[in-house]
Amino acid sequence: MFAPFSAQNYSVYSFLAGVRSDGSVPSLVPPRGLPIGLSEEVEEEFSLFGKGSHSQSWVTVKELLDFDYEQLLPDGETTYLRRLPQSFFADLSELHKMGKPDSVRVVFWFDN
C-alpha cells in the first residue's frame, strides 16, 4: 500500500490536519474524521494502528492539487511551496497518477 506523506515532517502534519502546529502553517481543512466507505486495506490498518489515534481525517487529491501553494504563510514571507518538503510534492505527483483527482482520497490519522 502506498503511504503518502509518511515522512515525519511537522509542516506537513500542520498543513494536513493542524497537528503539531504552531500556527505558522495553517491546515488545508479541519479534521473530518474517518470517511464512510473505507477500503478493506485502510480499515485493517486502522484496526491495527489507529486505535487511540487522534485527528483522523481525509482529503481528496483534487483538494491537494487545487490548493495555491504559492500563497504566503502568516509570516508574510514564506510560501507553502517553500515550507513543505519536496517529498510532499513527490507524493502528490504519485497520487495524481492513481485516478481521477476527485475520486482518490488520502486517509490519515496520528498516533499519540
C-alpha atoms as a printed R data frame, in Angstrom:
    type eleno elety resid chain resno       x      y       z
1   ATOM     1    CA   MET     A     1   0.000  0.000   0.000
2   ATOM     2    CA   PHE     A     2   1.328  3.437  -0.960
3   ATOM     3    CA   ALA     A     3   1.642  5.559   2.185
4   ATOM     4    CA   PRO     A     4   1.914  9.185   1.068
5   ATOM     5    CA   PHE     A     5   3.113 11.901   3.417
6   ATOM     6    CA   SER     A     6   4.518  9.312   5.818
7   ATOM     7    CA   ALA     A     7   7.911 11.003   6.230
8   ATOM     8    CA   GLN     A     8   7.931 12.742   9.606
9   ATOM     9    CA   ASN     A     9   7.525 16.450   8.935
10  ATOM    10    CA   TYR     A    10   5.639 18.808  11.214
11  ATOM    11    CA   SER     A    11   4.893 21.285   8.417
12  ATOM    12    CA   VAL     A    12   3.066 18.508   6.537
13  ATOM    13    CA   TYR     A    13   1.222 17.429   9.694
14  ATOM    14    CA   SER     A    14   0.175 21.024  10.296
15  ATOM    15    CA   PHE     A    15  -0.952 21.500   6.691
16  ATOM    16    CA   LEU     A    16  -2.980 18.278   6.565
17  ATOM    17    CA   ALA     A    17  -4.617 18.425   9.977
18  ATOM    18    CA   GLY     A    18  -3.359 21.232  12.193
19  ATOM    19    CA   VAL     A    19  -1.309 18.666  14.138
20  ATOM    20    CA   ARG     A    20   1.949 19.778  15.763
21  ATOM    21    CA   SER     A    21   1.056 23.238  14.602
22  ATOM    22    CA   ASP     A    22   2.494 26.452  15.958
23  ATOM    23    CA   GLY     A    23   0.204 28.380  13.638
24  ATOM    24    CA   SER     A    24   2.907 29.027  11.060
25  ATOM    25    CA   VAL     A    25   1.390 26.550   8.558
26  ATOM    26    CA   PRO     A    26  -2.431 26.719   8.559
27  ATOM    27    CA   SER     A    27  -4.251 23.500   7.751
28  ATOM    28    CA   LEU     A    28  -5.946 22.808   4.437
29  ATOM    29    CA   VAL     A    29  -9.145 21.584   6.121
30  ATOM    30    CA   PRO     A    30 -10.222 20.962   9.727
31  ATOM    31    CA   PRO     A    31 -10.093 17.300  10.790
32  ATOM    32    CA   ARG     A    32 -13.056 15.463   9.250
33  ATOM    33    CA   GLY     A    33 -12.885 12.113  10.987
34  ATOM    34    CA   LEU     A    34 -12.695  8.873   9.072
35  ATOM    35    CA   PRO     A    35 -14.695  8.841   5.847
36  ATOM    36    CA   ILE     A    36 -17.565  6.495   5.146
37  ATOM    37    CA   GLY     A    37 -16.641  3.612   2.871
38  ATOM    38    CA   LEU     A    38 -13.073  2.872   3.924
39  ATOM    39    CA   SER     A    39 -11.294  0.305   1.815
40  ATOM    40    CA   GLU     A    40 -10.618 -3.038   3.499
41  ATOM    41    CA   GLU     A    41  -6.929 -2.209   3.451
42  ATOM    42    CA   VAL     A    42  -7.391  1.082   5.318
43  ATOM    43    CA   GLU     A    43  -9.895 -0.476   7.743
44  ATOM    44    CA   GLU     A    44  -7.356 -3.182   8.595
45  ATOM    45    CA   GLU     A    45  -4.558 -0.632   9.000
46  ATOM    46    CA   PHE     A    46  -6.728  1.497  11.277
47  ATOM    47    CA   SER     A    47  -7.767 -1.517  13.381
48  ATOM    48    CA   LEU     A    48  -4.084 -2.366  13.892
49  ATOM    49    CA   PHE     A    49  -2.531  1.061  14.355
50  ATOM    50    CA   GLY     A    50  -5.281  3.640  14.592
51  ATOM    51    CA   LYS     A    51  -6.981  2.726  17.841
52  ATOM    52    CA   GLY     A    52  -6.156  5.502  20.285
53  ATOM    53    CA   SER     A    53  -5.071  7.787  17.462
54  ATOM    54    CA   HIS     A    54  -6.173 11.376  17.021
55  ATOM    55    CA   SER     A    55  -7.014 13.858  14.276
56  ATOM    56    CA   GLN     A    56  -8.407 11.261  11.873
57  ATOM    57    CA   SER     A    57  -9.189 12.906   8.572
58  ATOM    58    CA   TRP     A    58  -9.019 12.695   4.813
59  ATOM    59    CA   VAL     A    59  -8.500 14.892   1.759
60  ATOM    60    CA   THR     A    60  -9.031 14.287  -1.923
61  ATOM    61    CA   VAL     A    61  -6.210 14.590  -4.391
62  ATOM    62    CA   LYS     A    62  -8.294 17.266  -6.109
63  ATOM    63    CA   GLU     A    63  -8.259 19.381  -2.937
64  ATOM    64    CA   LEU     A    64  -4.494 18.982  -2.748
65  ATOM    65    CA   LEU     A    65  -3.972 19.789  -6.418
66  ATOM    66    CA   ASP     A    66  -6.316 22.800  -6.349
67  ATOM    67    CA   PHE     A    67  -4.563 24.424  -3.396
68  ATOM    68    CA   ASP     A    68  -2.434 27.504  -4.161
69  ATOM    69    CA   TYR     A    69   0.965 26.579  -2.734
70  ATOM    70    CA   GLU     A    70   2.349 29.948  -3.862
71  ATOM    71    CA   GLN     A    71   0.275 31.829  -1.289
72  ATOM    72    CA   LEU     A    72   2.096 33.345   1.633
73  ATOM    73    CA   LEU     A    73   2.042 31.828   5.079
74  ATOM    74    CA   PRO     A    74   1.103 34.005   8.072
75  ATOM    75    CA   ASP     A    75   4.709 35.178   8.410
76  ATOM    76    CA   GLY     A    76   4.142 37.115   5.169
77  ATOM    77    CA   GLU     A    77   7.462 35.968   3.733
78  ATOM    78    CA   THR     A    78   7.323 32.233   3.065
79  ATOM    79    CA   THR     A    79   5.024 30.251   0.774
80  ATOM    80    CA   TYR     A    80   3.628 26.783   1.336
81  ATOM    81    CA   LEU     A    81   5.739 25.723  -1.640
82  ATOM    82    CA   ARG     A    82   8.898 26.684   0.212
83  ATOM    83    CA   ARG     A    83   7.798 25.380   3.623
84  ATOM    84    CA   LEU     A    84   6.519 21.940   2.609
85  ATOM    85    CA   PRO     A    85   9.257 19.396   1.805
86  ATOM    86    CA   GLN     A    86   9.937 18.164  -1.703
87  ATOM    87    CA   SER     A    87   8.773 14.700  -0.597
88  ATOM    88    CA   PHE     A    88   5.258 16.144  -0.131
89  ATOM    89    CA   PHE     A    89   5.122 17.198  -3.779
90  ATOM    90    CA   ALA     A    90   6.676 13.912  -4.944
91  ATOM    91    CA   ASP     A    91   3.931 12.026  -3.066
92  ATOM    92    CA   LEU     A    92   1.295 14.339  -4.544
93  ATOM    93    CA   SER     A    93   2.619 13.567  -8.021
94  ATOM    94    CA   GLU     A    94   2.289  9.833  -7.352
95  ATOM    95    CA   LEU     A    95  -1.243 10.283  -6.008
96  ATOM    96    CA   HIS     A    96  -2.204 12.169  -9.150
97  ATOM    97    CA   LYS     A    97  -1.372  9.039 -11.173
98  ATOM    98    CA   MET     A    98  -3.782  6.869  -9.164
99  ATOM    99    CA   GLY     A    99  -7.021  8.010 -10.778
100 ATOM   100    CA   LYS     A   100  -9.389 10.921 -11.117
101 ATOM   101    CA   PRO     A   101  -8.319 13.509  -8.517
102 ATOM   102    CA   ASP     A   102 -11.831 13.926  -7.139
103 ATOM   103    CA   SER     A   103 -12.168 10.166  -6.555
104 ATOM   104    CA   VAL     A   104  -8.768  9.498  -4.945
105 ATOM   105    CA   ARG     A   105  -8.513 10.342  -1.276
106 ATOM   106    CA   VAL     A   106  -5.819 10.195   1.362
107 ATOM   107    CA   VAL     A   107  -6.993  8.918   4.744
108 ATOM   108    CA   PHE     A   108  -4.765  9.621   7.724
109 ATOM   109    CA   TRP     A   109  -4.501  9.739  11.491
110 ATOM   110    CA   PHE     A   110  -1.791 10.414  14.020
111 ATOM   111    CA   ASP     A   111  -0.576  8.267  16.881
112 ATOM   112    CA   ASN     A   112  -0.347  9.516  20.453
